[in-house]
Amino acid sequence: MARISDSTVRRLSHYYRVLEEVQAEGRRMISSRRLAEREGITSAQVRKDLSYFGSFGRRGLGYNVAHLREEIRAILGLDRRWRVALVGAGHVGSALLAYRGFAAQGFDVVAVYDRDPARIGQKLSGVAIQDVASLPAAAGQGFDIGVIATPVRAAQEVADALVTAGVRGILNFAPRKIFVPAQVTLRNVDMTVELETLSFALHQTRRRRGGRGEGRDRGSASRTRGQ
């Protein structure tokens, strides 16, 4: 199989959500055009994305919604349970643990770690908070995924501990770049960067609008002086 791009995988996740919605509406079939319209892309892109993994539809009929949803679920690895270790029991970590959608998609937070003595031993959404110092010794617990929700200064140290504990994938919410071995998959979710990117876009839009207005004002002033 050819290497699948991250953008293709993200679109598969979006298709999966659309199919959930369509199935809840009671519809049996969906065309690539309708699926594309829901995502704001072309039907050719939908067919190309799905063709990497097989043939799921029938010409003239489209896709069986329930069948395609199950196929994409398997492609995304959501047909099994994933053991997740969460590091950081502060505001972000607590919010992540409280979100029930993770368990519904197969992600079970089975361990929570923190370094604050006041938190260690307490329960967060039914999971006892452990001392992060014990994390490197937890290799036998079979964690698949580690989630970092710590302050910036602790992120790399925590990533190293998660790798030692045997995780194969890390989701990093700390707003800094971290480094992991090649065999570990890393995904960063930096909300600060996303807001800064949005701020830049809004600022540039405002500047362009202002520039056009200023240009019109200068032109009007020149004409007035010429008269």
C-alpha positions, -999 to 999 in steps of 0.1 A, spaced: 0 0 0 13 35 -8 20 58 21 -12 75 32 -9 112 38 -20 128 71 -45 149 51 -61 117 38 -64 102 73 -80 134 86 -105 133 58 -113 97 66 -121 108 102 -144 135 88 -161 110 65 -166 88 95 -183 116 114 -205 124 84 -215 88 81 -225 87 118 -248 117 112 -263 102 80 -269 69 97 -286 86 126 -309 103 100 -319 68 89 -304 69 54 -291 36 40 -271 49 10 -249 79 2 -232 90 -30 -196 103 -32 -211 136 -43 -233 139 -11 -204 128 10 -182 154 -7 -208 182 -3 -209 176 35 -171 181 36 -168 209 11 -145 189 -13 -150 172 -47 -165 137 -52 -133 128 -70 -113 134 -38 -137 112 -18 -133 83 -43 -95 88 -44 -92 87 -6 -113 55 -3 -96 38 -33 -64 35 -12 -82 9 9 -104 -9 -15 -136 -7 -34 -166 1 -12 -193 15 -35 -214 5 -65 -216 27 -96 -250 44 -98 -259 34 -62 -232 49 -40 -221 36 -7 -240 16 19 -237 39 49 -234 13 77 -209 -8 57 -187 21 48 -188 34 83 -176 1 97 -149 -2 70 -135 33 79 -138 24 116 -115 -6 110 -91 14 88 -87 40 116 -81 13 141 -113 21 160 -125 -15 161 -103 -22 191 -96 -6 225 -66 16 231 -50 20 265 -42 56 272 -20 71 299 -27 108 307 0 129 322 -11 162 338 -42 164 360 -47 201 358 -74 220 339 -66 206 305 -61 170 317 -93 171 338 -113 183 308 -98 156 286 -106 129 311 -141 141 315 -149 139 278 -169 108 273 -164 107 235 -129 92 239 -142 60 255 -170 58 229 -144 57 201 -122 31 219 -98 52 239 -97 41 275 -78 64 299 -65 37 323 -39 57 342 -34 94 352 -1 109 364 9 141 380 38 155 401 17 177 425 18 159 459 -17 175 466 -32 156 436 -14 123 440 -38 97 454 -70 116 445 -94 102 419 -101 120 387 -133 107 369 -128 75 388 -91 70 380 -65 73 408 -38 99 401 -3 84 404 31 100 409 47 108 375 80 96 390 66 60 387 58 63 350 90 50 335 85 18 356 50 12 341 62 -5 310 44 -37 319 10 -20 319 7 -20 282 0 16 274 -6 23 237 -10 61 238 3 88 261 -13 122 264 8 151 276 -12 179 294 16 194 315 32 228 317 58 235 290 88 229 311 79 193 319 68 182 284 100 167 271 108 149 304 73 134 303 76 124 267 109 106 276 91 88 305 62 78 282 86 63 257 104 44 284 69 31 296 64 17 261 38 39 245 37 39 207 19 72 202 19 105 220 -6 133 218 10 165 231 -11 194 243 19 213 258 27 244 237 63 234 228 81 212 204 91 178 218 113 150 203 106 113 203 123 83 187 113 74 151 93 44 162 69 66 182 42 86 165 38 121 177 9 145 172 8 180 186 -23 200 195 -11 235 202 -42 257 208 -20 288 213 -5 284 179 -39 279 163 -53 311 180 -22 330 169 -27 318 133 -63 328 135 -53 362 149 -28 367 120 -55 359 94 -80 383 110 -53 410 113 -43 406 77 -79 409 66 -84 440 86 -52 455 71 -63 447 35 -97 463 41 -81 493 57 -56 496 29 -83 497 3 -102 523 22 -70 544 26 -64 542 -11 -98 555 -19 -94 583 5 -61 593 -10 -76 592 -45 -105 614 -35 -82 639 -18 -60 642 -49 -90 648 -71 -103 674 -47 -70 692 -48 -69 690 -86 -103 707 -87 
